[in-house]
Amino acid sequence: MNRASELIDDAVSLLRDHGFTPTVSNGGSGHRKIRWADRGRRYMLVVSQSPSDRNTRRASLATLRRILRTNGMQGGAP
């Protein structure tokens, strides 16, 4: 499993744990997009198909948790 797959799996798990139904699609430009909706608002997290380093996973999950916290959700570790 590569870093991008691990990141996508982690993000999808975190979103499902919070009751969301995320969808994953190919962006066609070397990126994958994770989309979900919360109270009528739509969100998207873009993940590179070839993340540059291992810190990318941690940074992307931190961004996702920040989005969830901002919207009143408790973003915990997966």
Beta strands, then each sheet from edge to edge (+ up, - down):
strand 1: 23-26
strand 2: 31-38
strand 3: 41-48
sheet 1: 1+ 2- 3+
end
